[in-house]
Amino acid sequence: MNKIKLAVTGCLGRMGQQIIRSSKSDKKFKLVTLTENRRINKQISGISPELNNENAFKKANVIIDFTVPKCTFQVLKIALKLKKKVVIGTTGFTKKEEELIKKYSRKIPILKAGNMSLGINLLMYLTEIASSSLGNNFLSKVYEVHHKHKKDHPSGTALMLGKGIAVGKKKDFYKMIGNKYFNKKTFPFGKKINFNSIRRGETVGEHEVKFSSGKEIITLNHEAFDRALYSEGALTAAKWLMSKKPGLYSMRNILNFK
């Protein structure tokens, strides 16, 4: 069987480095392209990093992108022209940018997930069920902790979980977004979804969803200990995407959640 030719963007980033390590131990992949947003005068895993351009991505079957929105759209523009498949783990997109990604997915297969972990995607599924079952008598909030280097807050995963709450209540997520707190020891429940983001040390990721009626609190949570679970999830997504037609997919499609 031919190996999947893989391109990794943001190759100097924390996730980029992790995906490179994971791909080298997965026999189904051949790493062929690494890119960065600036010129790098050294080889990584025997490959010279390039800028995002057609020549760089031409030899790849699939591109895995964990960067920033501006870079992601550079990649999508090239991928569209070359008809390449793209796995997007980048977070921090605006509502308008999310709609633009949908437009790209009409022409090329895209799998986008704010988190590539099996556990987190199960947590989101359970969040939807809990939100739907508990109804409007329960207020909610989302708490997350990440390493001190993470720039965006709330995290993409926290926003995924918030969307799970909104979906469960059959409401527009963007209209349900409440206050966004940063490094607060405590924060309140709300009729809208309040978020609190903590940035400290080298924490891989902690996420918690709470529902309160004032008489009881229900908590759903997930804790990650090894960043490899995200890179391995991204590689699983890349394998799965190889046989797909144009469309916008998520980890839930892979996991067969409803």
N, C-alpha and C positions, 0 to 999 in steps of 0.2 A: 504494500500500500504506500502511495506517495505521501510524504510528509506535508503538513500544512505549513506554507511559507508565511512567517509571522513578522509583522512590523510593529514596533513598540514606540509610541511617541513619549515625550517627556522622560527620556531614558535616564536622566540624572536625578529625577524625583524619587521620593521614597517608594511610591508604588511602581514606578518604572523599573527601578532596581530590583524590586521584589518579583515582578513579572519576568524579568530576564532570568533570575535565579530559578524560578519555578519552571520556565519553559525549557531550560537546559536539562532538567531532570524528567521531562515528559517526552517520550519517544515519538509522539505523534506530531511534534512541532520541529520546524527548522527556523531558527531566528535568522532573518535575512536583512532586516532594516531597523536602524535606530535613528530617531530624530530628536532634536532639541531646538529651542527658539533662538539659539546663538551658536556660533561656530565653536566646535570642540576639537582641540588638537591632540587628541589621544584616542586610542582604540578601546572599546569596551567589548569584552567577550569576542575579540578578534574582528570587530566591526567598527568602522569609522562612522561616528554619528554625523548625520546630515541635517540640513534645514528641511522643513516641510516643503516638498516639491514633487512634481510628477515623477521625475526620475527616481526619487527615493522610494516611492510607493509602487512603482510599476511592477517590481518583481514579487510583491507580496500577494497572498490570497486574502488575508484578513489583517485589519489594523486594530490594535487595542490602544485606546486613548484614555489616559488618566492625567489630564493637564488642567487647563483653565478654559472657560467658555470661548475666549477669543481664539485660542489655539485650536480648540475642537472644531470651530467653524472653518478655519483654514484647512483642516484635515478633511472635513466633510465635502468642501468644495472640490478638492482634488479627488477624493474617493468617488464622488459623483461622476466626474469626467472619466475616471478610469474603471468605473463600475466595480469598485471594491467593497467588501463587506466590512462593517465597523462595529466594534464593541466599545461603548462609551461608559466609562466609570467616572467621568468628570461630573462635578456637582456645582451648584451655584447659578443655574440658569434662571433667567427671568421667564415670566409667562409667555412673553413674545418670542423668546428664544426657543422655548419648548415647542411652540407652534411651528417654528421654522424647522426644527428637527423632524417633526412629523412630515413636513413637505419633502425633505430629503428622503425620508423612508419610503415615499411612493415610488422612488426610482432605484433605491439600493436597500439591501437588508441591513437593518440597524438593530442591535440589541443594546438597550440603555437601562442602567440600573444605578440608583444612588448607593447601593450596597450589593456586592456580589456574594455575600454570605448566605448559605442555606438557612441558618438559624434566624438571621434578620428577616429574610423574606417570609419565613414561617411566622415570625413575630408580627409582621405587618398583616398577614392573613388573619391571625388571631385577634389583632387589634380591630380589624373590620367587623369580625363576628361579635366581639365584646361591645363595640360601639353601637352596632345595630340592635343587639339584645337589650342593652341597658337603656337605650332611648335618651330623650332629652332631659330626664330628671337627674342625670349624672353629668357633672362638669369634668373637664379633662385638662391634662397638661403633659408636656413631654420634656424629659431631662436627658442631657447627653454630656459625656466627658470624652475628650480627645487629647492627644499630645499637644504640647505647647507650640509646635510648629504649624499646626493646622490654621489656615487663615480664615476660611469661611465659617460663619455661624449664623443661625443654627446649621448643623451638618446636613448634608444631603439625606442621610439616613433619618435624622430627626424629622425632616420635612416629609419623607416617605411615610413615616409613622403618623404624622399629623394628617397627611392625606388619607391614610387608612381610617382615621377617626371620622373624617368628613364623608368618605365613601360609605361608611357604616350608617351614617345619619342621612345619606342621600342629599348632601349639601355641597355647594361649591367650596372647594378647599380654600381658594384665595380669599373668599369672603369670611372664612372661618379663622383665618390667622389672627391671633391676638397679639399680646406683648412679647417681645423678644428680649430676654434678660441675658446678661453676660457675667459670668463668674459671681453669681449671687449664691449665698448659702441656702436661702429659702426663696420660694416664689409661689404665688397664689394659683389656685384653680380659677378658671374663668368660663363664662358662657361661650366665649371663643377659645381657641386653643393657644395657651401660653407656652412659651419655650424658654428653657434655661440652658445655656451652653457654658461648660467649664473647660478651660484649657490649662493643663498642668502636666509636668514631667514628660514621660514617654508612653502614656496610656494609649493602648491600641484602639479601644473603643468600648464605651458603656452606653446603653440606651435604656430608657425606662418610660413606660406609658402608665399614667395613673388616671383612674376614674373615681370620682367622689360624689356621693349623694348627700354628704353632710353627716350621715349616720354610719357609713362604711366606705372603705377605700379598697379598690381592686387594682393590683399592680401587675403589669407584664414587663419583663425585663430580659436583656441579653447582654452578655459580657464577652468580649473577644480578647484572646491572649496572644494570638500569633497572626501577624499580618499576612502570612502565607495563605490563610483561608480566603482572603480577598483575591489574591493573584490566581490561586487554583480555581476559584469560582469564575474568574474572567477567562481562564483558559478553557474551562468547561463550556462557557458561553460561546467562545470562538469556535469550538468543535461543533457545537449544536447549530450554529449559524451557517455553517458551510453548506448545508443542504436546503437552506431556506430561500424563498422568493422575496422580492422587495416587500418591506413592511417594517413596522416598529414593534419590536418584541421586548420582553422583560424576563427576568429570572423566573417569574411565575409561569411563563410558557414552558420553560424547561422542566420545572418541578410539577407541572400539571395541577396547580392550584386552580380553583374555579375563578 
